[in-house]
Amino acid sequence: MAEEAITTHAATLACILASLYLVFSGYRLAGLILLLGFLLHAQGIWFWSYFDVQVSGPKCLKTVEEYQACLPQNAQFSLALGQIAPFFMALGIALIPRPKLRVGT
């Protein structure tokens, strides 16, 4: 396994463990939404890492839209799930409560 794959999987595992820490430390909603976002992102990484997706013909490589249209349905679905993952991650981060800053104390 290449070094890039090892660091990618290690970082993904660290993100999943961090979101589980949030869940069990009392920030359940934020942790669960972050966990969902990280898992959606991870499934995209794992799908594209382990399945050899073939596109048919050079006409599929002209634009991104044509490339995505030439992909098999399961690859299109995995790509769509990976693309919505950052929205869940941003929502989870926004839900983590922040203490108010005290001025002058």
C-alpha positions as CSV (number, residue, x, y, z in Angstrom):
1,M,0.0,0.0,0.0
2,A,1.4,3.4,-1.0
3,E,2.2,6.1,1.6
4,E,-0.6,8.3,0.3
5,A,-3.2,5.5,0.9
6,I,-1.9,4.9,4.4
7,T,-2.1,8.6,5.4
8,T,-5.5,9.0,3.8
9,H,-6.9,6.0,5.7
10,A,-5.2,7.1,8.9
11,A,-6.7,10.6,8.6
12,T,-10.1,9.2,7.8
13,L,-9.9,7.0,10.8
14,A,-8.8,9.9,13.0
15,C,-11.8,12.0,11.8
16,I,-14.2,9.1,12.6
17,L,-12.7,8.6,16.0
18,A,-12.9,12.4,16.7
19,S,-16.6,12.4,15.8
20,L,-17.2,9.4,18.1
21,Y,-15.4,11.2,20.9
22,L,-17.8,14.1,20.4
23,V,-20.8,11.7,20.5
24,F,-19.7,10.1,23.8
25,S,-18.5,13.3,25.4
26,G,-22.0,14.8,25.3
27,Y,-22.2,16.6,21.9
28,R,-24.3,13.9,20.4
29,L,-26.0,15.7,17.6
30,A,-22.9,17.4,16.4
31,G,-20.9,14.2,16.7
32,L,-23.5,12.1,14.8
33,I,-23.7,14.6,12.0
34,L,-20.0,14.9,11.7
35,L,-19.8,11.1,11.8
36,L,-22.3,10.9,8.9
37,G,-20.3,13.4,6.9
38,F,-17.0,11.6,7.5
39,L,-18.5,8.2,6.6
40,L,-20.0,9.6,3.4
41,H,-16.6,11.1,2.6
42,A,-14.8,7.8,3.5
43,Q,-17.1,5.7,1.4
44,G,-16.1,7.8,-1.6
45,I,-12.5,7.3,-0.9
46,W,-12.9,3.6,-0.3
47,F,-15.1,3.1,-3.4
48,W,-12.6,4.8,-5.8
49,S,-9.6,3.1,-4.1
50,Y,-10.8,-0.4,-4.4
51,F,-13.1,-0.7,-7.4
52,D,-11.6,-0.2,-10.9
53,V,-14.2,2.0,-12.5
54,Q,-14.0,1.9,-16.3
55,V,-15.4,4.6,-18.6
56,S,-16.3,3.8,-22.2
57,G,-14.6,5.7,-24.9
58,P,-12.7,8.9,-25.3
59,K,-15.9,10.9,-25.7
60,C,-16.4,10.5,-22.0
61,L,-13.3,12.4,-21.1
62,K,-14.1,15.8,-22.7
63,T,-15.8,17.4,-19.8
64,V,-16.5,16.6,-16.2
65,E,-20.3,16.2,-16.9
66,E,-19.7,13.8,-19.7
67,Y,-17.3,11.8,-17.6
68,Q,-19.8,11.5,-14.8
69,A,-22.5,10.6,-17.2
70,C,-20.4,7.7,-18.5
71,L,-19.8,6.2,-15.1
72,P,-21.8,3.2,-13.9
73,Q,-24.8,3.9,-11.6
74,N,-23.0,2.8,-8.4
75,A,-20.1,5.0,-9.2
76,Q,-22.4,8.0,-9.8
77,F,-24.2,7.3,-6.5
78,S,-20.9,7.1,-4.6
79,L,-19.7,10.3,-6.2
80,A,-22.9,12.1,-5.2
81,L,-22.7,10.9,-1.6
82,G,-19.1,12.0,-1.4
83,Q,-20.1,15.4,-2.8
84,I,-22.7,16.1,-0.1
85,A,-20.4,15.0,2.7
86,P,-18.8,18.5,3.3
87,F,-22.3,19.9,4.0
88,F,-22.8,17.5,6.8
89,M,-19.3,18.2,8.1
90,A,-19.9,21.9,8.1
91,L,-23.2,21.5,9.9
92,G,-21.7,19.3,12.5
93,I,-18.9,21.8,13.2
94,A,-21.5,24.6,13.4
95,L,-23.4,22.6,16.0
96,I,-20.5,22.3,18.4
97,P,-21.3,24.8,21.2
98,R,-18.7,27.5,21.8
99,P,-18.2,29.2,25.2
100,K,-18.8,32.9,25.2
101,L,-15.8,35.1,25.5
102,R,-15.6,37.1,28.6
103,V,-14.3,40.6,28.2
104,G,-12.6,42.4,31.0
105,T,-12.5,39.6,33.6
